């Protein structure tokens, strides 16, 4: 009997090929055929009795064989058979499960997603050991043939959401999908908005919690960043550690995030508006100090703020792109030297340096909105330079109207604030105790709203249970 084994070196496990495919076909086949008087060219008999590999598939198409081989599978061709066997022998070098550097926590799991689609799905299965945990896989990219997985919980997720995700993914007709960011840009609801409507995370515990609320996850082979939909604006201010600590300090920290978000957007624009148009709103001692600090500066306040913000963005980009040790040194030294020299030379006033520094620090508190904050800050600065406080107010109203009009896979972006849902406000500006959050978000988990029993409030033990025996 003539046969051929085809595989790509470096993408398959040679030990499996030698011990589970070649050895049974060369040695065990003689014993099986002699004892059972079967035809050795029967491909079903070879699949069922000779191969000791769990994942074996009969294929009759050349395209399917090529795709399987490019994904690390081994092809077994038998002379005289119109079908071939596609055997799962995938094995290539992958990065191990490590702590993600973009979402570090003090308390909580340290594991993060890897570049392997199967490993990422397994990490989620470890978190959610439920028979309703479902995963589906499609291939996108005419040249890259990238595997994309959809993960969700049956009975909790809205079936229409899964149908919409599949529809948007299947309409993608492109050559390459190299990262989940490609998928995000093809499926988002508002491609011209500065606000993202698709969330991403590197932590399995975060994605698992979103699945339990009724969301769906989109995993892309080759990247550790997992997409989750639908996305709400409030998610940008929530971190995994909020739910691992007691609610009181967590609520305080969350309110500080909102304050930092407002400062990062409004600080430069407010400074320009006050110093240019509304000096009467500044206390007299402070106004005199600011006027003395700005005495002799040749540029108007709006130009000072614009130049300093451009310099800050350059330093931030340099710090991100360079190696970690060098990048940190450039960011710190560059900010100190440039700020000090600019003030000493009389090009920029000292108050402006303070405002830009506070803005820079505040912008790092909510990293999920860094891109939108940078653009919105520039827009408000320009409006403040031309119209003062009226320009800032007009810009904020426009931003709010835009946010209220956004939807993420049919879900209002500002939910549960707009439209207002009182029972879901317990996890917006503050974080209520876990025993009080017994329902899922109404706009997402309406299919199965009950998360837990509502009689879980802890209390002191009864006297009968604590009395010791005399």
C-alpha positions as CSV (number, residue, x, y, z in Angstrom):
1,X,0.0,0.0,0.0
2,X,1.3,3.5,-0.9
3,X,0.7,6.4,1.4
4,X,2.1,9.8,2.0
5,X,2.4,12.0,5.1
6,X,2.6,15.7,4.6
7,X,3.3,18.3,7.3
8,X,5.1,21.7,7.7
9,X,8.3,21.4,9.7
10,X,8.2,23.7,12.7
11,X,4.4,23.8,13.0
12,X,3.8,20.2,14.0
13,X,4.9,17.9,16.9
14,X,7.3,15.4,15.3
15,X,7.0,13.1,18.3
16,X,3.2,12.8,17.7
17,X,3.9,12.2,14.0
18,X,6.4,9.5,14.6
19,X,4.8,7.7,17.5
20,X,1.1,8.1,16.8
21,X,1.0,8.1,13.0
22,X,4.1,6.6,11.3
23,X,4.6,3.8,13.9
24,X,1.0,2.5,13.9
25,X,0.9,2.6,10.1
26,X,4.2,0.7,9.6
27,X,4.1,-1.7,12.6
28,X,0.6,-2.0,14.1
29,X,-1.1,-2.2,10.7
30,X,0.5,-5.6,10.0
31,X,-0.9,-7.1,13.2
32,X,-4.4,-5.6,12.8
33,X,-4.7,-6.7,9.2
34,X,-3.5,-10.2,9.9
35,X,-5.8,-10.8,12.9
36,X,-9.0,-9.1,11.7
37,X,-8.7,-9.8,7.9
38,X,-9.5,-6.2,7.0
39,X,-8.6,-4.2,4.0
40,X,-5.6,-1.9,4.8
41,X,-6.6,0.6,2.2
42,X,-9.9,1.3,4.0
43,X,-9.5,4.9,5.2
44,X,-12.2,4.5,7.9
45,X,-10.5,1.5,9.3
46,X,-7.2,3.4,9.5
47,X,-8.9,6.3,11.2
48,X,-10.7,4.1,13.8
49,X,-8.2,1.4,14.6
50,X,-4.6,2.5,13.7
51,X,-4.1,6.1,14.5
52,X,-3.7,7.0,18.2
53,X,-4.5,10.7,17.8
54,X,-7.8,12.1,19.2
55,X,-8.5,14.8,16.6
56,X,-8.8,13.2,13.1
57,X,-11.0,14.5,10.3
58,X,-11.8,13.0,6.9
59,X,-11.4,15.7,4.1
60,X,-12.2,15.4,0.4
61,X,-11.2,19.0,-0.7
62,X,-7.7,20.2,-1.6
63,X,-8.4,23.6,-0.2
64,X,-9.3,22.1,3.2
65,X,-6.1,20.1,3.2
66,X,-4.0,23.2,2.4
67,X,-5.7,25.2,5.1
68,X,-5.2,22.4,7.6
69,X,-1.6,22.0,6.7
70,X,-0.9,25.7,7.1
71,X,-2.5,25.5,10.6
72,X,0.0,22.8,11.7
73,X,-2.0,19.7,11.0
74,X,-0.7,16.6,9.3
75,X,-2.2,15.2,6.1
76,X,-2.4,11.4,5.4
77,X,-3.0,10.4,1.8
78,X,-3.8,6.8,0.9
79,X,-3.4,5.5,-2.6
80,X,-6.8,4.6,-4.1
81,X,-8.8,6.7,-1.7
82,X,-10.8,9.8,-2.6
83,X,-10.6,11.1,0.9
84,X,-7.6,12.1,3.1
85,X,-7.2,12.3,6.8
86,X,-6.4,15.6,8.5
87,X,-4.7,14.9,11.8
88,X,-4.2,17.4,14.6
89,X,-0.5,17.6,15.4
90,X,-0.2,21.3,16.0
91,X,2.9,22.4,18.0
92,X,4.8,25.6,17.7
93,X,6.7,28.0,20.0
94,X,4.3,30.2,22.0
95,X,4.7,32.6,24.9
96,X,3.6,31.3,28.2
97,X,0.9,32.7,30.5
98,X,2.3,35.8,32.1
99,X,1.1,38.8,34.0
100,X,-0.1,41.5,31.5
101,X,1.9,44.7,31.5
102,X,-1.0,46.9,30.4
103,X,-3.4,45.9,33.2
104,X,-1.4,45.4,36.4
105,X,-3.2,44.9,39.7
106,X,-2.3,44.8,43.3
107,X,-4.8,42.2,44.3
108,X,-6.2,39.6,41.8
109,X,-5.1,37.0,39.3
110,X,-1.7,37.6,37.6
111,X,-2.4,35.5,34.5
112,X,-3.0,37.1,31.1
113,X,-3.9,36.0,27.6
114,X,-1.3,34.7,25.2
115,X,-1.0,34.7,21.4
116,X,-2.6,31.2,21.2
117,X,-6.4,31.1,20.5
118,X,-6.7,27.6,22.1
119,X,-4.8,28.7,25.2
120,X,-7.0,31.8,25.6
121,X,-10.2,29.9,25.3
122,X,-8.9,27.4,27.9
123,X,-8.1,30.3,30.3
124,X,-11.7,31.4,30.0
125,X,-13.0,27.8,30.5
126,X,-11.0,27.6,33.7
127,X,-12.8,30.6,35.0
128,X,-16.3,29.5,33.8
129,X,-16.8,25.8,34.3
130,X,-20.2,25.7,32.8
131,X,-21.7,23.5,30.1
132,X,-23.3,26.6,28.5
133,X,-19.9,28.0,27.7
134,X,-19.9,28.0,23.9
135,X,-17.2,28.9,21.4
136,X,-17.4,29.2,17.6
137,X,-14.6,29.7,15.2
138,X,-14.4,31.3,11.8
139,X,-11.5,32.1,9.4
140,X,-11.0,35.7,8.2
141,X,-8.3,37.0,5.8
142,X,-7.8,35.8,2.3
143,X,-4.0,35.7,2.7
144,X,-3.5,35.2,6.4
145,X,-6.4,32.8,7.1
146,X,-6.6,34.0,10.7
147,X,-8.7,32.0,13.1
148,X,-11.2,34.2,15.0
149,X,-13.2,32.8,17.9
150,X,-16.6,33.9,19.4
151,X,-17.1,33.0,23.0
152,X,-20.4,33.4,25.0
153,X,-22.6,31.8,27.6
154,X,-25.8,30.3,26.3
155,X,-28.9,31.3,28.3
156,X,-27.3,34.5,29.4
157,X,-26.3,36.3,26.2
158,X,-28.9,37.7,23.9
159,X,-29.0,35.4,20.8
160,X,-29.5,38.5,18.6
161,X,-26.1,39.8,19.7
162,X,-24.4,36.6,18.6
163,X,-26.2,36.8,15.2
164,X,-25.1,40.4,14.8
165,X,-21.5,39.5,15.6
166,X,-21.4,36.7,13.1
167,X,-23.0,38.9,10.4
168,X,-20.3,41.7,10.9
169,X,-17.4,39.2,11.0
170,X,-18.6,37.3,7.9
171,X,-18.8,40.5,5.9
172,X,-15.1,41.3,6.4
173,X,-13.4,40.7,3.1
174,X,-9.7,41.6,3.4
175,X,-6.3,40.1,2.8
176,X,-4.9,40.2,6.3
177,X,-6.1,40.1,10.0
178,X,-2.9,40.5,12.1
179,X,-4.3,41.7,15.4
180,X,-7.7,42.2,17.1
181,X,-7.5,45.9,16.3
182,X,-8.2,45.0,12.7
183,X,-11.4,43.3,13.7
184,X,-12.4,46.2,16.0
185,X,-12.2,48.7,13.1
186,X,-14.3,46.5,10.9
187,X,-17.1,45.8,13.3
188,X,-17.5,49.0,15.4
189,X,-20.7,50.9,15.3
190,X,-19.3,54.5,14.9
191,X,-16.1,54.4,12.9
192,X,-15.9,58.2,12.8
193,X,-16.3,58.7,16.5
194,X,-13.4,59.4,18.8
195,X,-14.9,57.1,21.4
196,X,-14.3,53.3,21.1
197,X,-17.5,51.2,21.0
198,X,-15.6,47.9,21.3
199,X,-13.7,47.1,24.6
200,X,-10.5,45.0,24.9
201,X,-8.6,43.4,27.7
202,X,-5.6,41.1,28.3
203,X,-7.0,39.6,31.6
204,X,-9.1,36.4,31.6
205,X,-10.9,37.4,34.8
206,X,-12.1,40.7,33.2
207,X,-13.4,39.0,30.1
208,X,-15.0,36.2,32.2
209,X,-16.9,38.7,34.3
210,X,-18.2,40.4,31.1
211,X,-19.3,37.1,29.7
212,X,-21.2,36.5,33.0
213,X,-23.0,39.8,32.5
214,X,-24.3,38.8,29.0
215,X,-21.6,40.1,26.7
216,X,-19.7,38.2,24.1
217,X,-15.9,37.9,23.5
218,X,-14.1,37.9,20.2
219,X,-10.6,36.2,20.3
220,X,-8.1,36.5,17.5
221,X,-5.3,34.0,17.0
222,X,-1.9,35.7,17.3
223,X,-2.8,38.4,19.8
224,X,-3.4,38.5,23.6
225,X,-6.0,41.3,23.3
226,X,-9.5,40.0,23.5
227,X,-12.5,42.1,22.3
228,X,-15.8,42.3,24.2
229,X,-19.1,43.7,23.0
230,X,-21.3,45.5,23.7
231,X,-19.2,48.2,25.4
232,X,-20.5,50.9,27.8
233,X,-18.8,54.2,28.5
234,X,-18.7,53.4,32.2
235,X,-16.5,50.4,31.6
236,X,-13.5,52.7,31.1
237,X,-13.7,53.7,34.8
238,X,-14.0,50.1,36.1
239,X,-11.0,47.9,36.9
240,X,-10.9,44.3,38.0
241,X,-9.5,45.3,41.4
242,X,-12.7,47.2,42.2
243,X,-14.5,43.9,42.8
244,X,-11.7,42.2,44.8
245,X,-11.6,44.9,47.5
246,X,-14.1,46.2,49.9
247,X,-16.6,48.7,48.4
248,X,-15.8,51.9,50.5
249,X,-12.3,52.7,49.4
250,X,-13.1,51.3,45.9
251,X,-16.0,53.8,45.5
252,X,-13.7,56.7,46.6
253,X,-11.0,55.6,44.0
254,X,-13.7,55.4,41.3
255,X,-14.9,58.9,42.0
256,X,-11.3,60.1,41.8
257,X,-11.1,58.5,38.3
258,X,-14.1,60.6,37.2
259,X,-12.5,63.7,38.7
260,X,-9.2,62.9,36.9
261,X,-11.0,62.4,33.7
262,X,-12.7,65.8,33.9
263,X,-9.4,67.5,34.9
264,X,-7.6,65.9,31.9
265,X,-10.2,67.3,29.5
266,X,-10.9,70.7,31.0
267,X,-7.8,71.9,32.8
268,X,-6.0,73.6,29.8
269,X,-9.2,74.9,28.3
270,X,-10.4,76.3,31.7
271,X,-7.1,78.0,32.3
272,X,-7.1,79.7,28.9
273,X,-10.7,80.8,29.3
274,X,-10.2,82.3,32.8
275,X,-6.9,84.1,31.9
276,X,-8.2,85.4,28.6
277,X,-11.9,86.1,29.0
278,X,-13.0,85.7,32.6
279,X,-10.4,87.3,34.8
280,X,-13.1,88.5,37.2
281,X,-13.7,84.9,38.2
282,X,-10.1,84.5,39.6
283,X,-9.5,85.6,43.2
284,X,-7.5,88.8,43.2
285,X,-4.4,87.5,45.0
286,X,-4.2,84.5,42.7
287,X,-4.8,86.8,39.6
288,X,-1.9,89.0,40.7
289,X,0.4,86.0,41.1
290,X,-0.5,84.6,37.7
291,X,-0.1,88.0,36.1
292,X,3.3,88.4,37.6
293,X,4.3,84.9,36.4
294,X,3.1,85.5,32.9
295,X,4.7,89.0,32.7
296,X,7.0,89.2,29.7
297,X,5.7,86.0,28.0
298,X,5.4,86.8,24.2
299,X,2.6,84.3,23.4
300,X,-1.1,84.3,24.3
301,X,-2.3,81.7,26.7
302,X,-4.0,79.5,24.1
303,X,-0.7,79.3,22.1
304,X,1.2,78.4,25.3
305,X,-1.2,75.7,26.1
306,X,-1.1,74.3,22.6
307,X,2.7,74.2,22.4
308,X,3.0,72.6,25.8
309,X,0.4,69.9,24.9
310,X,2.3,69.1,21.7
311,X,5.5,68.8,23.7
312,X,3.8,66.5,26.2
313,X,2.4,64.3,23.5
314,X,5.9,64.0,21.9
315,X,7.5,63.1,25.2
316,X,4.7,60.5,25.9
317,X,5.1,58.9,22.5
318,X,8.9,58.8,22.8
319,X,8.6,57.2,26.2
320,X,6.2,54.5,24.9
321,X,8.2,53.6,21.8
322,X,11.7,53.5,23.3
323,X,13.0,50.6,25.5
324,X,11.5,50.8,29.0
325,X,14.5,52.0,30.8
326,X,15.5,54.6,28.2
327,X,11.9,55.7,27.7
328,X,11.3,56.5,31.4
329,X,14.5,58.5,31.6
330,X,13.6,60.6,28.5
331,X,10.0,61.2,29.7
332,X,11.1,62.4,33.2
333,X,14.3,64.3,32.2
334,X,12.7,65.8,29.1
335,X,9.7,67.1,31.0
336,X,11.8,68.6,33.8
337,X,14.4,70.2,31.5
338,X,12.0,71.6,28.9
339,X,9.6,72.9,31.6
340,X,12.4,74.6,33.6
341,X,14.2,76.0,30.6
342,X,10.9,77.3,29.0
343,X,10.0,79.2,32.2
344,X,13.5,80.5,32.8
345,X,13.6,81.8,29.2
346,X,10.3,83.6,29.7
347,X,8.7,81.7,26.8
348,X,6.0,80.1,29.0
349,X,4.5,81.1,32.4
350,X,5.0,78.8,35.4
351,X,1.2,78.4,35.9
352,X,0.9,76.9,32.4
353,X,3.6,74.3,33.2
354,X,1.7,73.3,36.4
355,X,-1.6,73.0,34.5
356,X,-0.1,70.9,31.7
357,X,1.6,68.6,34.4
358,X,-1.6,68.1,36.2
359,X,-3.4,67.4,32.9
360,X,-0.7,64.8,32.0
361,X,-0.9,63.0,35.3
362,X,-4.7,62.9,35.2
363,X,-4.8,61.6,31.7
364,X,-3.0,58.4,32.8
365,X,-5.7,57.5,35.4
366,X,-8.2,56.3,32.8
367,X,-6.0,54.6,30.1
368,X,-9.0,53.2,28.2
369,X,-10.0,56.8,27.2
370,X,-6.5,58.2,26.5
371,X,-7.1,58.6,22.8
372,X,-10.5,60.3,23.1
373,X,-9.3,62.5,25.9
374,X,-6.3,63.8,23.9
375,X,-8.5,64.8,21.0
376,X,-11.3,66.2,23.1
377,X,-8.8,68.3,25.1
378,X,-7.5,69.9,21.9
379,X,-11.0,70.7,20.7
380,X,-12.0,72.3,24.0
381,X,-8.8,74.3,24.1
382,X,-9.5,75.7,20.6
383,X,-13.1,76.6,21.6
384,X,-11.9,78.2,24.8
385,X,-9.3,80.3,22.9
386,X,-12.0,81.7,20.7
387,X,-15.1,81.8,22.8
388,X,-14.0,81.4,26.4
389,X,-16.4,79.7,28.8
390,X,-19.2,79.7,26.2
391,X,-17.0,77.7,23.9
392,X,-16.2,75.1,26.6
393,X,-19.9,74.8,27.4
394,X,-20.8,74.3,23.7
395,X,-18.0,71.7,23.3
396,X,-19.2,69.7,26.4
397,X,-22.8,69.8,25.3
398,X,-21.8,68.6,21.8
399,X,-19.7,65.8,23.3
400,X,-22.6,64.7,25.6
401,X,-25.1,64.7,22.7
402,X,-22.6,62.6,20.7
403,X,-22.1,60.1,23.5
404,X,-25.9,59.8,24.1
405,X,-26.4,59.0,20.4
406,X,-23.8,56.2,20.3
407,X,-24.7,52.6,20.5
408,X,-22.6,49.5,20.8
409,X,-24.2,46.5,19.1
410,X,-27.6,48.0,19.8
411,X,-26.9,48.9,23.5
412,X,-26.9,52.6,24.5
413,X,-23.4,53.7,25.1
414,X,-24.2,55.8,28.2
415,X,-26.3,53.2,29.8
416,X,-27.4,53.0,32.7
417,X,-27.2,56.9,32.9
418,X,-28.9,57.6,29.6
419,X,-31.4,56.0,29.5
420,X,-31.6,56.1,33.3
421,X,-31.8,52.7,35.1
422,X,-31.8,53.2,38.8
423,X,-31.1,49.6,39.8
424,X,-27.9,49.6,37.7
425,X,-26.5,52.8,39.2
426,X,-25.0,50.7,42.1
427,X,-22.0,50.0,39.9
428,X,-21.5,53.4,38.1
429,X,-20.2,56.3,40.3
430,X,-19.8,54.1,43.3
431,X,-19.4,50.3,43.7
432,X,-22.0,48.8,45.9
433,X,-21.3,45.7,48.0
434,X,-21.2,42.5,46.0
435,X,-24.1,41.1,48.0
436,X,-26.3,44.0,46.8
437,X,-25.6,43.6,43.1
438,X,-28.0,40.7,42.6
439,X,-29.1,41.6,39.0
440,X,-27.2,41.9,35.7
441,X,-27.1,45.2,33.8
442,X,-30.6,45.6,32.4
443,X,-29.5,46.7,28.9
444,X,-27.1,43.7,28.5
445,X,-28.3,40.8,30.7
446,X,-32.0,41.2,30.3
447,X,-32.3,37.6,29.0
448,X,-31.4,36.2,32.4
449,X,-31.5,39.2,34.8
450,X,-30.9,37.4,38.2
451,X,-27.2,37.1,39.0
452,X,-27.5,35.8,42.6
453,X,-29.9,35.4,45.5
454,X,-30.9,38.8,47.0
455,X,-30.7,37.5,50.6
456,X,-26.9,37.4,50.8
457,X,-26.4,40.3,53.1
458,X,-23.9,39.2,55.8
459,X,-24.5,39.7,59.4
460,X,-23.4,38.6,62.9
461,X,-23.8,34.9,63.8
462,X,-26.8,34.0,65.9
463,X,-26.3,33.4,69.7
464,X,-27.3,29.8,69.3
465,X,-24.5,29.1,66.9
466,X,-21.8,30.9,68.9
467,X,-22.6,29.8,72.4
468,X,-19.9,27.4,73.6
469,X,-20.8,24.3,75.5
470,X,-20.4,24.5,79.2
